[in-house]
Amino acid sequence: MLGLSAYRQLVATAPRPTEEQCTDFVRYVATAHSWYKHLPYRLPGVPLVFYIDPFAGCDAVREGGATRLVPRESQGFHYSALPTMDYRRRFGHLSLPETRRHTRQRHECRRDGVTRRRPRRHQ
């Protein structure tokens, strides 16, 4: 996982979302009908975190041993797979973390949009 300093460097080039984009993103997330399925049913619950992602609205494309994040040109199959330009017009670079534990913990993203798998930690 990125440390705070590395995250700040990564997002330094992404424009700050406008107040309207923040409001639209909160409304969008509140009305999306699948994110809540990954939350625990009982208290104390878990924090819900939004963050700035320089690759928000992009698709992950496998190329050899790496995955490259590229702009999405057209609407994807799922309602949330908006074209990148539409996504960023509506929400800026705001994003919601991937909810599947294995995806969130096993990939690292570089500044150029290339991700790589990290080895699994044995606990």
Sine and cosine of phi, psi and omega as CSV:
sin_phi,cos_phi,sin_psi,cos_psi,sin_omega,cos_omega
0.00,0.00,0.58,-0.81,0.03,-1.00
-0.93,0.36,0.63,-0.78,0.16,-0.99
-0.98,0.18,0.19,-0.98,-0.05,-1.00
-0.86,0.50,-0.68,0.73,-0.01,-1.00
-0.89,0.45,-0.70,0.71,0.02,-1.00
-0.91,0.41,-0.62,0.78,0.04,-1.00
-0.89,0.45,-0.70,0.71,0.01,-1.00
-0.86,0.51,-0.66,0.75,0.05,-1.00
-0.90,0.44,-0.67,0.74,-0.04,-1.00
-0.90,0.44,-0.65,0.76,-0.07,-1.00
-1.00,-0.05,0.00,1.00,-0.06,-1.00
-0.85,0.52,-0.50,0.87,-0.04,-1.00
-1.00,0.03,-0.24,0.97,-0.02,-1.00
-0.98,0.19,0.73,-0.68,0.03,-1.00
-0.93,0.37,0.52,-0.85,0.06,-1.00
-0.92,0.38,0.63,-0.78,0.05,-1.00
-0.93,0.36,0.53,-0.85,0.06,-1.00
-0.97,0.24,0.21,-0.98,0.06,-1.00
-0.88,0.48,-0.64,0.77,0.02,-1.00
-0.89,0.45,-0.67,0.74,0.03,-1.00
-0.90,0.44,-0.63,0.77,0.04,-1.00
-0.89,0.46,-0.73,0.69,0.01,-1.00
-0.88,0.47,-0.71,0.70,0.00,-1.00
-0.89,0.45,-0.61,0.79,-0.01,-1.00
-0.93,0.38,-0.69,0.73,0.03,-1.00
-0.87,0.48,-0.69,0.72,0.05,-1.00
-0.88,0.47,-0.68,0.73,0.00,-1.00
-0.87,0.49,-0.76,0.66,-0.01,-1.00
-0.90,0.43,-0.66,0.75,-0.02,-1.00
-0.90,0.44,-0.46,0.89,-0.03,-1.00
-0.98,-0.21,-0.10,0.99,0.07,-1.00
-0.91,0.42,0.62,-0.78,-0.13,-0.99
-0.95,-0.32,0.56,0.83,0.11,-0.99
-0.60,-0.80,-0.31,0.95,-0.08,-1.00
-0.89,0.45,-0.59,0.81,-0.07,-1.00
-0.91,0.41,-0.32,0.95,-0.02,-1.00
-0.91,0.42,-0.32,0.95,-0.04,-1.00
-0.99,-0.12,0.10,0.99,0.00,-1.00
-0.99,-0.12,0.50,-0.87,0.04,-1.00
-0.93,0.37,0.50,-0.87,-0.02,-1.00
-0.98,0.20,-0.35,0.94,-0.11,-0.99
-0.91,-0.41,0.37,-0.93,0.09,-1.00
-0.93,0.37,0.52,-0.85,0.31,0.95
-1.00,0.03,0.00,1.00,0.00,-1.00
0.98,0.21,-0.29,-0.96,0.03,-1.00
-0.65,-0.76,0.43,-0.90,0.04,-1.00
-0.92,0.39,0.56,-0.83,0.12,-0.99
-0.96,-0.29,0.89,-0.46,-0.15,-0.99
-0.90,-0.44,0.75,-0.66,0.19,-0.98
-0.96,-0.28,0.50,-0.87,0.02,-1.00
-0.51,-0.86,0.22,-0.98,0.05,-1.00
-1.00,-0.03,0.78,-0.63,-0.06,-1.00
-0.79,-0.61,0.90,-0.43,0.00,-1.00
-0.87,0.49,-0.30,0.95,-0.03,-1.00
-0.94,-0.34,0.34,0.94,0.01,-1.00
-0.84,0.54,0.70,-0.72,0.03,-1.00
0.99,0.14,0.12,0.99,-0.01,-1.00
-1.00,-0.09,0.31,-0.95,0.10,-1.00
-0.98,-0.17,0.52,-0.86,0.10,-0.99
-1.00,-0.07,0.85,-0.53,-0.02,-1.00
-0.86,-0.52,0.81,-0.58,0.02,-1.00
-0.96,0.27,0.75,-0.66,0.07,-1.00
-0.67,-0.74,0.97,-0.23,-0.05,-1.00
0.90,0.43,-0.81,-0.58,-0.02,-1.00
-1.00,-0.04,0.04,1.00,-0.05,-1.00
-0.84,-0.54,0.23,-0.97,0.09,-1.00
-0.89,-0.45,0.79,-0.61,0.01,-1.00
-0.96,-0.28,0.67,-0.74,0.05,-1.00
-1.00,-0.06,0.87,-0.50,-0.08,-1.00
-0.80,-0.60,0.49,-0.87,0.03,-1.00
-0.86,0.51,0.64,-0.77,0.05,-1.00
-1.00,0.06,0.85,-0.53,-0.08,-1.00
-0.99,0.13,-0.53,0.85,-0.06,-1.00
-0.68,-0.73,0.20,-0.98,0.01,-1.00
-0.86,0.51,0.76,-0.65,0.06,-1.00
-0.99,0.12,-0.02,-1.00,-0.03,-1.00
-0.89,0.46,-0.72,0.70,-0.04,-1.00
-0.99,0.17,0.55,-0.84,-0.02,-1.00
-0.85,0.53,-0.45,0.89,-0.04,-1.00
-0.99,0.11,-0.15,0.99,-0.03,-1.00
-1.00,0.05,0.92,0.40,0.00,-1.00
-0.96,0.29,0.48,-0.88,0.16,-0.99
-0.83,0.55,0.60,-0.80,-0.09,-1.00
-0.82,0.58,-0.69,0.72,-0.01,-1.00
-0.89,0.46,-0.63,0.77,0.04,-1.00
-0.92,0.38,-0.70,0.72,0.01,-1.00
-0.84,0.55,-0.76,0.65,-0.07,-1.00
-0.95,0.32,-0.52,0.86,0.09,-1.00
-0.90,0.44,-0.67,0.75,-0.04,-1.00
-0.98,0.20,-0.66,0.75,-0.18,-0.98
-0.83,-0.55,0.04,1.00,-0.08,-1.00
0.89,0.45,-0.70,-0.71,0.01,-1.00
-0.96,-0.29,0.38,0.92,0.03,-1.00
-0.95,0.31,0.58,-0.82,-0.02,-1.00
-0.54,-0.84,0.30,-0.95,0.06,-1.00
-0.90,-0.44,0.72,-0.70,-0.04,-1.00
-0.84,0.54,0.51,-0.86,0.12,-0.99
-0.85,0.52,0.73,-0.69,-0.11,-0.99
-1.00,0.01,-0.31,0.95,0.01,-1.00
-0.98,0.19,0.87,-0.49,-0.12,-0.99
-0.79,0.61,-0.71,0.70,-0.08,-1.00
-0.91,0.41,-0.56,0.83,0.00,-1.00
-0.95,0.31,-0.71,0.70,-0.05,-1.00
-0.88,0.47,-0.61,0.80,-0.12,-0.99
-1.00,-0.04,-0.25,0.97,-0.15,-0.99
-0.96,-0.26,0.04,1.00,-0.02,-1.00
-0.79,-0.61,0.55,-0.84,0.10,-1.00
-0.83,-0.56,0.61,-0.79,-0.03,-1.00
-0.93,-0.37,0.75,-0.66,0.04,-1.00
-1.00,-0.05,0.19,-0.98,0.00,-1.00
-0.84,0.54,-0.53,0.85,-0.07,-1.00
-1.00,0.07,0.08,1.00,0.06,-1.00
1.00,0.02,0.14,0.99,0.05,-1.00
-1.00,-0.09,0.73,-0.68,0.05,-1.00
-0.94,-0.33,0.37,-0.93,0.10,-0.99
-0.63,-0.77,0.50,-0.86,0.02,-1.00
-0.98,0.21,0.67,-0.74,0.12,-0.99
-1.00,-0.07,0.50,-0.87,0.06,-1.00
-0.89,0.45,0.54,-0.84,0.02,-1.00
-0.94,0.34,0.71,-0.70,0.08,-1.00
-0.99,0.10,0.70,-0.72,0.07,-1.00
-1.00,-0.05,0.79,-0.62,-0.06,-1.00
-0.96,-0.29,0.00,0.00,0.00,0.00
